[in-house]
Amino acid sequence: MWIVLLFGALSFGLAKSFCIRAVENPYAEPYLDYLLLKSVEKAVLASGYKLDCAKGSQEISPAVELLKETPIAYTPQQRVSAYSLELKLSLRIGQERKAFSVSVPYSQPEGGVGDLPRRAALEDALGIIYTEILQFIGRR
């Protein structure tokens, strides 16, 4: 039993560590920054690596390349009732860069719900590309 505990402690201590930099985002969308950071953190930890910004850690630089909302449906009063949210992100680890893109539709049934459908669409978009992020980080 002690051997298993010792091996576990040593393997965790020898695990590669990553340092996640601030999100480069030209759009004024702090919720997207939050979601992207949390997704990258979750992928690093799920891959068995550590989060640590000490010397020797590899840097991960997340960036938002495109955030575009296109109207796709209108009400009889000519108001937009549904959008297509297009999102393009990239991650850079060392010299390797990987781009991710997704398009998610969402609707604004009424004005009283505020920003909630848009936030849900951002969460859905990051949920869709999470497996690709996990694979990209896991290949290290």
N, C-alpha and C positions, 0 to 999 in steps of 0.2 A: 504494500500500500504506500509506503514511503517513497518507493521508486516512482510510482505513478504521480504522486504530488511533486516530487523533485523534477521529473520530466516535464510536467505541466508548467511549473514555474520557470524552468529554463527555456522552454519553447516560447512562452509569452515574452520573456525577457529578450529573446533573440528575434522576435518578430520585427519585420520592417515597419518603420513609422512614416507617416505622412503628415504634412502640414498644409492645411487648407487656407489659401489666401482669400482676401475679400473678393466678392463677386464684382466683376467688371460689368456694369449695367448702364447703358446710355439712356435707359428709360426710367422715369420716376415711378418705380414699382417696388417698394420695399418688401411687400409680401412675396414677390417672386424671388428676391434675394434670399429671404428666409427659407422658402421652400427648397431652393436649389442647394443652399448650404446644408440643410438637414438631410436631403437626399444623398449628397456626397458623403457626409459623415456616416450615415447609415450604411452606405455601400462599403466604405473603408472598414468599418467595424465588422460587417457581415463577411468580408473577405479574409478576416483573421488578422488584420493589421492594426497598428496602434495609431492614435491621433496624438502627435507630439511635434512641437516646433523646435526641437533641440537641433544641435549641429548634427549633420548627417541625415536628416529627414528629407525625404523627397517632397517637393512642393507640388500641390495641385492648384491650378489657377482656373476657376470656373468663370465663364463669360456668357452673357446673353448677347446673341448675335442679332436676333430679330424677335420682336413682339408686335404682332399685327392682328387687328380685329377687323374683319370684313363683314358688313351686313349681308345676311342671306335670306331674311324673311321680313315682311312688312305687315303691319295691321291695315285694316281698311281706312284708317285715318292717316295713312302714310307715315307711321312711326315704326322704327326698327324694333322687331320683336325677337330676333335671333341673330347670332353672330357666329362666325367661324374664327376661332382663335388659332393663329399660326405662331408657333414658338420654335426658334432655333437656338440651341445652346452649344457650347463647346467646353471641353476640358483639356487642359494642357498639363502633362506630367513630364517634366524634363523637356526633352525636345519633341516628344510625341504629342500630337494634337488629334482629338477625335471630336467630330461634330455630331449632334443629335437633332432631329427635327420631328415635329408632330403637329397635327392639326386636329382641333377638338371643337365640335359645335356646342353652343350653349344658348339658352333662351332667357329673355328678360320678360317674364309674363306680365309684370306690372312694375311700376316705378317704386312701390313700397318696399321691395326686397333689397334695394340698395345694391351693394357690390357683391353680395353673396353668390349669385350664379357665376360671376366672373372669377371669383376666388375658387369656387368649386371646379371650374374649367381648368384653372392653373394647376390645382391639385391633381386632377385627372391626367393632364398632360405629363406632369412629372411622374405620376404613377405608371404611365405607359412606357416612358423611356428609362425608368429605373433599372430594369433588367439589363439594358445595354450599358448603362453606367456601371453596374455591378460587374459585368463581364470585362469592361475596359480596365477597371481598377484591379480586378482579380487576376488579370494576366501578368501582373508585375512579378 
